[in-house]
Amino acid sequence: MSTQSSKTPIVLVHGLWMTPKSWDTWAEHFRAQGHEVIVPGWPGIDDRSVADIRSNPEPLKGVGLRQIADHYEAIIRALPVKPIIMGHSFGGVLTQMLADRGLGAAYVGVEPGQTAGVVSLPLSTLWTGFPILSNPFGKNGAKPLSKRHFHFTFGNDLSRAESDKLWEQYAVNSYNRVFFEGVSSVLNEKSGVTKVDYARPDRAPLLVIVGEIDHVVPPAIGKALVAKYQKSGSPAVVELKQFPGRTHRIVSQDGWQEVADYALDWAVSHTRP
């Protein structure tokens, strides 16, 4: 058996305002270690370029979290074995939704947003969503991410000029419906779109990673999320790891290798058939 096929495959789920390109660092790092790495785009993004999405964001409009989760489920079920699933930001919400469907061998939420019933909403998180949430009539839209807002959300450790360069490389329009669904689920644990069974006993192990200076998903959210799982009474493993000096750009920020290696080592050591 080849090294490639003997190691657990990895599915990487990107977040809002990003494309699969945001995972280039981790994907190549994991492939170099012999893993097959699958990095699908959300429906409407697929394998399109950043420039193409900005010029025609129409396919992003009206797409919601369940549709995105179904898209990933179809891809994962086509694999010969259960993969390690890692998701960043709203991709971390989707990772938890996929975990609730029993699709992975281990899960890593990298600065994941909260699922239904986790009520922690720091002011910086609310400000992150303000350009979208301030216009309820735009629920099914696909609003561009301004360079100024990108600097607050992703580039808060950088100068504005440095942040603007990264905006050019990575940033795409929002899926407005995703943000509205995520926020509306916070106070709707029983039937919110992001509802999961925190007490599920057979869920594969889950690691939640948080960044100390993340404006989008501050550590308070990750801690509240882990507490929700742990207080449910489930015997399933859920752990928290915080990295100092990390922003919401944790998967590509200088020193990303340390975070990637920790995530992979943890996931491989906790993988469950």
Secondary structure as UniProt FT lines:
FT   HELIX           3..6
FT   STRAND          10..13
FT   TURN            16..17
FT   HELIX           20..23
FT   HELIX           24..31
FT   TURN            32..34
FT   STRAND          37..38
FT   TURN            43..47
FT   HELIX           50..55
FT   HELIX           58..60
FT   TURN            61..62
FT   HELIX           65..77
FT   STRAND          84..88
FT   HELIX           90..100
FT   TURN            101..102
FT   STRAND          106..110
FT   TURN            116..117
FT   HELIX           123..133
FT   HELIX           136..138
FT   TURN            139..140
FT   HELIX           147..153
FT   TURN            156..157
FT   HELIX           160..170
FT   HELIX           176..185
FT   TURN            186..187
FT   TURN            189..191
FT   TURN            193..194
FT   TURN            198..199
FT   TURN            201..202
FT   STRAND          206..211
FT   TURN            212..213
FT   HELIX           219..230
FT   TURN            231..233
FT   STRAND          238..243
FT   TURN            244..245
FT   TURN            248..252
FT   TURN            254..255
FT   HELIX           256..270
//
